[in-house]
Structures are given as structure tokens and as C-alpha cells.
Amino acid sequence: MRRPSVPSPMTLADRTRPELVIPSLRGSDAASVIQELSLVMHRAGAIPDLLPFYHKAFNRELTVSSVLEAGIALPHARVAAVNEPIYSLGRSMRPMPWGAPAGHSVRLVFLIAIPEGDSTRYLHLVSALARLAGTPSLVEQILTAENAMAMLDSLESISVPGTVAPPPMH
């Protein structure tokens, strides 16, 4: 007799897609990186309207910096047409300035699109990203990963609380 499979929690890798990962960002500041990641999300169909999303994410970042320890930034914006939180991930080959006035340096940027009115799933995702930031060995794996798929593989080990992964495709 076959046992029913127990649903496993979603991981950070389940909240993005390979085409949303940029292993080598071209941008060198918050404005250009948020634009680059917004464009990737728009081209992949993750967000419907490029400019409104970019403006919301960038303006919010100007108001409140989203930098975490370990050189990670989490700019984000709410989008009415998004059903599930989703993010694009960009990696800079060298530290770049982020935030004002004192500023910080970042190398990893997770640009998050959040459904309007959804605080719970967003907070679960941010909680998982904070755990990532607190795991230096995992951050180092992402920073030294060979390509986008290797970066995603590193994100498989961080579960997102309160979520269930989609069933495997057969």
C-alpha cells in the first residue's frame, strides 16, 4: 500500500523562477538594479506593468531602506494583479552602495512583488529571507554559485513558514 505523501513546506526557491535570477547584475546602484530586476519580472510575466511597479519599489526604497545584514536588500512593492508573492534575485559581483544617507553595501537583491492586501504571505517570505541573511554559509554559496540554477539550489534549504510546496510534476 502506498502512503500518501506529506506536503512539504515551500522553499525560497519555490517563490521565484530561473528566468527571474540574474547571476551578474549590470546595475551598480539601487535605481539601476531595481529597474533591471523589474524588467526581468515584466518580461517573464511576473508583473503586468513595468513602470508602476518600478516606481513603487524604488520610491519605497528611498523612503525606507530594506537592507538586511549580510549585504542583502529586499526592495518590494504591492501589485493588484499578482496572486502570490514572487521575487527576482540579482547578484552583484562586487559590493554596491545601497541606501542613504549613511548607506550600506549589498551584493544580493531580492525584488519582491506582493499581492495587494496580502501581509501574511509577505511576512512569511521576509522571515525566510531574514533566516537566509543569518546563515553566512548559505549566503556565501549564493555569492559563489556558478549560475542561476546553482543560486536557486542554494535557496532550496530555506523553508517559507506557513506555506505548502506545489505537488511534484509527473
C-alpha positions as CSV (number, residue, x, y, z in Angstrom):
1,M,0.0,0.0,0.0
2,R,1.3,3.4,-0.9
3,R,1.4,6.1,1.8
4,P,0.0,9.5,1.0
5,S,2.9,11.9,0.7
6,V,3.1,14.6,3.4
7,P,3.1,18.1,2.0
8,S,6.4,19.8,2.4
9,P,6.8,23.5,3.1
10,M,7.6,25.8,0.2
11,T,11.2,26.9,0.0
12,L,12.7,30.3,-1.1
13,A,13.4,28.7,-4.4
14,D,9.7,28.0,-4.9
15,R,8.9,31.7,-4.8
16,T,10.8,32.5,-7.9
17,R,11.8,31.0,-11.3
18,P,15.1,30.5,-13.1
19,E,14.4,33.3,-15.6
20,L,14.0,35.7,-12.7
21,V,17.5,35.2,-11.4
22,I,20.4,37.4,-12.7
23,P,23.7,36.0,-11.6
24,S,25.6,39.1,-12.7
25,L,23.8,42.4,-12.3
26,R,24.8,45.2,-14.7
27,G,23.5,48.0,-12.4
28,S,25.6,49.5,-9.7
29,D,23.1,51.3,-7.5
30,A,19.5,50.9,-6.2
31,A,17.8,52.7,-9.0
32,S,19.5,50.8,-11.8
33,V,19.3,47.4,-10.1
34,I,15.6,47.8,-9.2
35,Q,15.0,48.8,-12.9
36,E,17.0,45.7,-14.1
37,L,15.1,43.3,-11.8
38,S,11.7,44.9,-12.6
39,L,12.4,44.5,-16.3
40,V,13.2,40.8,-15.9
41,M,9.9,40.3,-13.9
42,H,7.9,42.1,-16.5
43,R,9.4,40.1,-19.4
44,A,8.7,36.9,-17.6
45,G,5.1,37.9,-17.0
46,A,5.5,38.0,-13.2
47,I,4.2,41.6,-13.1
48,P,1.9,43.2,-15.6
49,D,3.0,46.8,-15.6
50,L,6.7,47.6,-15.6
51,L,6.8,51.4,-14.8
52,P,4.2,51.5,-11.9
53,F,5.9,48.5,-10.2
54,Y,9.4,50.0,-10.6
55,H,8.3,53.4,-9.3
56,K,6.5,51.9,-6.3
57,A,9.5,49.7,-5.4
58,F,12.1,52.4,-5.9
59,N,10.1,55.1,-4.1
60,R,9.6,52.8,-1.2
61,E,13.3,52.0,-1.1
62,L,14.1,55.7,-1.0
63,T,11.7,56.2,1.9
64,V,12.7,53.1,4.0
65,S,15.9,51.1,3.2
66,S,15.3,47.3,3.0
67,V,18.9,46.3,3.7
68,L,19.5,43.3,5.9
69,E,22.7,42.0,7.4
70,A,25.0,40.1,5.1
71,G,24.7,42.6,2.2
72,I,21.1,41.7,1.2
73,A,18.4,44.2,0.1
74,L,14.7,43.4,-0.1
75,P,13.0,46.2,-2.1
76,H,9.3,45.4,-2.7
77,A,6.0,46.8,-4.0
78,R,2.4,45.7,-3.8
79,V,0.7,44.8,-7.1
80,A,-3.0,44.3,-7.6
81,A,-2.6,41.8,-10.5
82,V,-0.2,39.5,-8.6
83,N,-1.8,36.4,-6.8
84,E,1.3,35.0,-5.0
85,P,4.4,36.8,-3.7
86,I,7.2,36.3,-6.2
87,Y,10.7,37.8,-6.5
88,S,13.5,38.3,-8.8
89,L,17.1,37.9,-7.5
90,G,20.1,39.7,-8.6
91,R,23.7,39.2,-7.6
92,S,26.4,41.9,-7.9
93,M,30.0,40.7,-8.4
94,R,31.2,43.4,-6.0
95,P,29.6,45.3,-3.2
96,M,27.5,48.3,-4.3
97,P,26.2,51.2,-2.3
98,W,22.6,50.9,-1.2
99,G,20.5,53.3,0.8
100,A,21.0,56.8,2.2
101,P,22.2,58.8,3.9
102,A,24.8,56.6,5.7
103,G,24.4,53.8,3.1
104,H,25.2,50.2,3.1
105,S,26.8,47.8,0.7
106,V,24.9,45.0,-0.9
107,R,25.6,42.1,-3.2
108,L,22.3,40.3,-3.3
109,V,19.0,42.0,-4.1
110,F,15.6,40.3,-3.8
111,L,13.0,42.4,-5.6
112,I,9.6,41.2,-4.3
113,A,6.1,41.7,-5.9
114,I,3.4,41.3,-3.2
115,P,-0.3,40.9,-3.8
116,E,-2.4,43.9,-2.7
117,G,-3.7,43.3,0.8
118,D,-1.5,40.3,1.5
119,S,0.6,40.8,4.6
120,T,0.7,37.2,5.9
121,R,2.5,35.5,2.9
122,Y,4.8,38.6,2.5
123,L,5.8,38.4,6.2
124,H,6.4,34.6,5.8
125,L,8.7,35.3,2.8
126,V,10.6,38.1,4.6
127,S,11.0,35.8,7.6
128,A,12.6,33.2,5.4
129,L,14.9,35.8,3.7
130,A,15.9,37.0,7.2
131,R,16.9,33.4,8.1
132,L,18.9,33.3,4.9
133,A,20.7,36.5,5.8
134,G,21.5,35.0,9.2
135,T,23.2,31.9,7.6
136,P,26.6,33.1,6.4
137,S,27.5,29.8,4.8
138,L,24.3,29.9,2.6
139,V,24.8,33.5,1.6
140,E,28.4,32.6,0.6
141,Q,27.0,29.6,-1.5
142,I,24.8,32.0,-3.4
143,L,27.6,34.6,-3.9
144,T,29.9,32.0,-5.3
145,A,27.4,29.9,-7.3
146,E,28.3,29.2,-10.9
147,N,25.0,30.2,-12.4
148,A,21.3,30.9,-11.8
149,M,20.4,27.3,-11.2
150,A,23.1,26.9,-8.6
151,M,21.9,30.0,-6.9
152,L,18.3,28.6,-6.8
153,D,19.6,25.2,-5.5
154,S,21.1,27.1,-2.5
155,L,17.7,28.6,-1.8
156,E,16.1,25.1,-1.5
157,S,17.3,24.7,2.0
158,I,15.3,27.6,3.5
159,S,11.6,26.9,4.0
160,V,9.0,29.6,3.9
161,P,6.8,29.2,7.1
162,G,3.1,28.8,6.7
163,T,3.3,27.5,3.1
164,V,3.0,24.2,1.3
165,A,5.0,23.4,-1.8
166,P,3.2,22.5,-5.0
167,P,3.0,18.8,-5.8
168,P,5.8,17.5,-8.0
169,M,5.1,17.3,-11.7
170,H,5.0,13.7,-13.1
